[in-house]
Amino acid sequence: MAKLMKRYHPPGTPPGTLARRERHKLAAPRMALVNYDESHFDEIEDATPAQVAQFRERGGTTWVHVGGHPDVEQLRELGTLLGLHALALEDVLNSGQRPKTERFDGQIFVIASLPAVAGGSIVTEQVSLFLLENAVVSFHEVASDVFEPVRKRVREGVSWLRGRKADALLYALLDLVVDHGFPVLEALGEQIEEVETGILRAADRQSLNTLHRLKRGLLTLRRMLWPQREVLNSLLVEGEGLITDSTKLYLRDCYDHTIQIMDLIEAYRDMTASMLDIYLSSVSNRLNETMRVLTVIATVFIPPTFLASVYGMNFDRGAGPWNMPELGWAQGYLALWAVMLITMIGMLFFFKRKKWF
């Protein structure tokens, strides 16, 4: 249950309060700084807020990226320096937020969910983005440089980003976040195929546990990625003044990618539901086979049991000529065994011809 709850402030805390409630120690964040235009590219891997101000004075597009949970003081200093809204900073600090887009004075704030695989389970990591005039500020709650492919494209100058404004950089970051869902779903698809093969071969408890884990992962993805369609749609509607029409064309393509991902998630959910039905059917069929064998065994032993019970009755033979005269036969014991065996073998032969076992 704790995994489903986001971090929160105590009741009555004023909106925009930057205070963290953590149960464990977090890794120190790292801030990377990039400034570029068509003719130059400058980069600082471990920057300070003071260097952010210096980079912005150079003109061009400035990109500030913070990897890991930001420090409260660092976040407050960045917010003051760049004019970031306090409510948005609060959402950055308290991760686990629902993906959304908010428009403030002179800036757009975006929260997106980046899907990843951790320890064999599907998790979503919060990515927070600010679009300012000629600047983008990005926060990733995990201290991994997930945006390095975008930085490499800008650094090497092989991308059209060098000649575009900050809104194009925002698109590139969102596109990377959205496209991160495809390899995750591909890995899920391979696991689903393996589980399906295992269920068809032998429906065991391990297959059921794996199937439930996959269903939980798909539910997590759907819950966090479904709102990202609204995020991109809101950017198309609310981006006037900060997002150009040419960038909106690319955002529509990114929106199409979210539709493809949701379609894949729904298809995989249907597959897991069908596999659960197959598992239950396999278990039921296996139980039926077991019951059929037990029933055949019990049925085969009914005639011998009847004969043995008859000959187990203690009637007095001397009381009359009809009181079990066969007990006096010299071959009575062998005849009883012969009748029992012939009856049992005949019943087995009959059941086999009927293909009852």
C-alpha positions in Angstrom: 0.0 0.0 0.0 2.9 2.3 0.8 4.1 2.1 -2.9 0.8 3.5 -4.1 0.9 6.5 -1.8 2.7 9.6 -2.9 4.7 11.8 -0.6 2.7 14.4 1.1 2.9 17.3 3.6 1.2 17.3 7.0 -2.4 18.6 6.8 -2.6 22.4 7.1 0.8 23.0 5.3 0.6 26.1 3.1 0.6 25.5 -0.7 4.0 25.7 -2.3 5.9 24.6 0.9 9.2 23.0 0.0 9.7 20.3 2.7 10.5 16.7 2.2 9.1 13.8 4.2 11.4 10.8 3.6 11.9 7.6 5.4 15.3 6.8 3.9 18.4 8.7 2.8 18.4 9.8 -0.8 21.4 10.1 -3.1 22.8 13.6 -3.7 21.4 15.2 -6.9 23.6 16.3 -9.8 22.8 19.3 -11.9 24.0 19.4 -15.6 24.0 22.6 -17.6 23.9 23.1 -21.4 23.7 26.3 -23.5 23.6 26.2 -27.2 22.5 27.8 -30.5 23.4 27.1 -34.1 27.0 28.2 -33.8 28.1 27.1 -30.3 27.6 24.5 -27.5 28.7 24.8 -23.9 28.3 22.2 -21.2 28.9 21.8 -17.5 28.3 18.4 -16.0 28.3 19.3 -12.3 26.9 22.9 -12.3 25.8 25.3 -9.6 22.8 27.7 -9.6 25.2 30.6 -10.0 26.4 29.2 -13.3 22.9 28.9 -14.5 22.5 32.7 -14.4 25.8 33.1 -16.3 24.7 30.7 -19.1 21.3 32.4 -19.5 23.1 35.7 -20.1 24.8 34.2 -23.1 21.6 33.9 -25.1 20.6 30.9 -27.1 18.8 28.0 -25.4 19.7 27.0 -21.8 19.0 23.5 -20.5 19.2 22.8 -16.8 18.9 19.1 -15.8 18.8 17.8 -12.2 19.2 14.0 -11.8 18.1 12.5 -8.5 15.8 13.9 -5.9 16.6 17.7 -5.7 17.8 19.2 -2.5 15.2 21.6 -0.9 17.7 24.5 -0.8 18.9 23.9 -4.3 15.4 23.7 -5.6 14.4 26.9 -3.8 17.5 28.7 -5.2 16.7 27.5 -8.7 13.1 28.6 -8.4 14.1 32.1 -7.3 16.7 32.4 -10.0 14.5 31.2 -12.9 11.1 32.4 -11.5 9.7 28.8 -11.2 6.2 28.7 -9.6 6.1 27.5 -6.0 3.3 25.1 -6.6 5.2 23.4 -9.4 8.3 23.2 -7.3 6.3 21.4 -4.6 5.2 18.8 -7.2 8.8 18.3 -8.2 9.9 17.7 -4.7 7.0 15.4 -3.8 7.3 12.7 -6.6 4.6 10.3 -7.4 2.4 12.9 -9.0 -0.1 12.2 -11.8 1.1 13.3 -15.2 -0.3 16.8 -16.0 0.4 20.1 -17.7 0.0 23.4 -16.0 0.4 26.9 -17.4 1.8 29.7 -15.2 2.9 33.2 -16.1 5.5 32.9 -18.8 6.1 29.2 -18.2 4.7 25.7 -18.8 5.1 23.0 -16.2 4.8 19.3 -17.3 4.9 16.1 -15.2 5.5 12.9 -17.2 6.0 9.3 -16.2 9.0 7.4 -17.5 8.5 3.6 -17.5 11.4 1.4 -16.5 12.2 -2.1 -15.3 13.7 -2.5 -11.8 14.3 -5.8 -10.2 12.1 -7.6 -12.7 9.1 -5.3 -11.9 7.6 -2.4 -13.9 8.1 1.0 -12.2 7.4 4.5 -13.3 9.7 7.4 -12.6 8.6 11.0 -12.4 10.1 13.5 -14.9 9.3 17.2 -14.3 9.8 19.8 -17.1 9.7 23.5 -17.1 9.5 25.4 -20.4 10.6 29.0 -20.1 11.5 31.7 -22.6 14.7 30.2 -24.2 15.2 27.7 -21.4 14.1 24.3 -20.3 14.5 22.9 -16.8 14.2 19.1 -16.3 14.1 17.0 -13.2 14.4 13.2 -13.1 13.8 11.6 -9.7 16.4 8.9 -10.4 20.1 9.7 -10.5 20.5 8.2 -14.0 21.3 10.3 -17.1 18.3 9.1 -19.1 18.4 12.2 -21.3 22.0 11.6 -22.5 20.8 10.6 -26.0 19.2 14.1 -26.4 22.3 15.8 -25.0 24.5 13.9 -27.4 22.4 14.9 -30.4 22.7 18.6 -29.4 26.4 18.3 -28.5 27.3 16.7 -31.9 25.2 19.2 -33.8 23.6 16.4 -35.9 20.1 17.3 -34.9 17.7 20.1 -35.9 17.5 21.1 -32.2 20.5 23.4 -32.5 18.6 25.7 -34.8 15.3 25.7 -32.9 14.0 27.3 -29.7 13.5 25.8 -26.3 10.1 24.4 -27.2 11.8 21.9 -29.6 14.0 20.7 -26.7 10.9 20.2 -24.6 9.5 18.1 -27.4 12.7 16.0 -27.7 12.7 15.3 -23.9 9.0 14.3 -24.0 9.5 12.2 -27.0 12.3 10.2 -25.3 10.1 9.8 -22.2 7.2 8.5 -24.2 9.3 6.2 -26.5 10.8 4.7 -23.3 7.6 2.7 -23.1 8.3 0.7 -26.3 11.3 -1.3 -25.0 9.6 -1.9 -21.7 6.5 -3.2 -23.4 8.7 -5.3 -25.7 10.3 -6.9 -22.7 6.9 -7.5 -21.2 5.7 -9.1 -24.4 8.6 -11.6 -24.4 7.8 -12.5 -20.8 4.1 -13.0 -21.7 5.1 -15.3 -24.5 7.3 -17.3 -22.2 4.5 -17.6 -19.6 2.0 -18.6 -22.3 4.3 -21.4 -23.4 4.8 -22.5 -19.8 1.1 -22.6 -19.1 0.4 -24.6 -22.2 3.1 -27.1 -21.3 2.4 -27.3 -17.5 0.2 -24.9 -15.6 2.1 -24.6 -12.4 2.1 -22.2 -9.5 5.2 -20.3 -10.8 3.4 -19.5 -14.0 0.4 -18.1 -12.1 2.7 -15.9 -9.9 4.5 -14.6 -13.0 1.2 -13.9 -14.7 -0.1 -11.9 -11.8 3.2 -9.9 -11.7 2.8 -9.1 -15.4 -0.8 -8.0 -14.8 0.3 -5.7 -12.0 3.0 -4.2 -14.2 0.5 -3.6 -17.0 -1.9 -2.0 -14.6 0.9 0.3 -13.3 1.8 1.3 -16.8 -1.8 2.0 -17.8 -2.5 4.0 -14.6 0.5 6.3 -15.2 0.7 6.5 -19.0 -3.0 7.0 -19.7 -2.8 10.7 -18.4 0.2 11.4 -20.7 -2.2 11.7 -23.6 -3.9 14.5 -21.8 -0.4 16.1 -21.2 0.4 16.2 -24.9 -3.0 17.3 -25.8 -2.9 20.1 -23.3 0.5 21.3 -24.7 -1.1 21.6 -28.1 -3.9 23.7 -26.7 -2.2 25.7 -23.9 1.2 26.2 -25.5 0.4 29.5 -27.3 3.2 31.9 -27.0 5.8 29.4 -25.9 5.3 26.5 -28.3 5.6 27.2 -32.1 3.3 25.7 -34.7 6.2 23.7 -36.2 6.9 22.1 -32.8 3.2 21.3 -32.4 3.5 19.1 -35.4 6.1 17.0 -33.7 4.1 16.9 -30.5 1.2 15.5 -32.4 3.5 12.7 -33.6 4.5 12.1 -29.9 0.8 12.0 -29.1 0.4 9.3 -31.7 3.1 7.3 -29.9 1.2 7.4 -26.7 -1.9 6.0 -28.5 0.3 3.2 -29.8 1.6 2.4 -26.4 -1.9 2.4 -24.8 -3.1 0.1 -27.6 -0.2 -2.3 -26.8 -1.0 -2.2 -23.1 -4.6 -3.0 -23.8 -3.6 -5.9 -26.1 -1.2 -7.3 -23.5 -3.9 -7.0 -20.8 -6.3 -9.0 -23.0 -3.6 -11.6 -23.5 -2.9 -11.9 -19.8 -6.7 -12.2 -19.1 -6.9 -15.0 -21.7 -3.9 -16.7 -20.3 -5.5 -16.7 -16.9 -8.5 -18.4 -18.4 -6.2 -20.9 -20.0 -4.5 -21.5 -16.7 -7.8 -22.1 -14.9 -9.0 -24.4 -17.7 -5.7 -26.4 -17.6 -6.0 -26.8 -13.8 -9.6 -27.9 -14.1 -8.8 -30.3 -16.9 -5.9 -31.8 -14.9 -8.2 -32.2 -11.9 -10.8 -33.9 -14.2 -8.2 -36.3 -15.5 -7.2 -37.1 -12.0 -10.8 -37.7 -10.9 -11.4 -39.8 -14.0 -8.5 -42.1 -13.1 -9.6 -42.4 -9.5 -13.2 -43.1 -10.6 -12.1 -45.9 -12.9 -10.0 -47.4 -10.2 -12.9 -47.2 -7.7 -15.3 -48.6 -10.3 -13.0 -51.5 -11.2 -12.9 -52.6 -7.5 -16.7 -52.5 -7.0 -17.3 -56.1 -8.2 -14.4 -57.7 -6.3 -15.6 -55.7 -3.2 -19.1 -57.0 -3.6 -17.9 -60.6 -4.0 -15.6 -60.4 -1.1 -18.3 -58.9 1.1 -20.7 -61.7 0.1 -18.2 -64.4 1.0 -17.4 -62.6 4.2 -20.9 -63.3 5.6 -20.8 -65.9 8.4 -23.9 -68.0 7.7 -24.0 -71.5 9.3 -23.7 -74.0 6.5 -25.1 -76.7 8.7 -28.4 -74.9 9.2 -29.6 -75.6 5.6 -28.4 -76.7 2.2 -28.7 -73.2 0.7 -26.4 -71.5 3.3 -23.4 -70.7 1.0 -22.8 -74.3 -0.3 -19.9 -73.0 -2.5 -17.8 -72.7 0.6 -17.5 -76.4 0.6 -16.3 -76.6 -3.0 -12.7 -77.8 -3.4 -12.0 -75.1 -6.1 -14.2 -72.4 -4.6 -11.3 -70.1 -3.6 -9.6 -70.3 -7.0 -13.0 -69.8 -8.8 -13.6 -66.7 -6.7 -10.2 -65.2 -7.7 -10.9 -66.1 -11.3 -14.2 -64.3 -11.4 -12.7 -61.3 -9.7 -9.8 -61.0 -12.1 -11.9 -61.6 -15.2 -14.4 -59.0 -14.0 -11.7 -56.4 -13.3 -9.8 -57.1 -16.6 -13.1 -57.0 -18.6 -14.0 -53.6 -17.1 -10.6 -52.2 -17.8 -10.8 -53.4 -21.4 -14.3 -51.8 -21.7 -13.1 -48.5 -20.2 -10.1 -48.4 -22.5 -12.2 -48.9 -25.6 -14.4 -46.1 -24.5 -11.2 -44.0 -24.0 -12.3 -43.1 -20.5 -8.6 -43.2 -19.3 
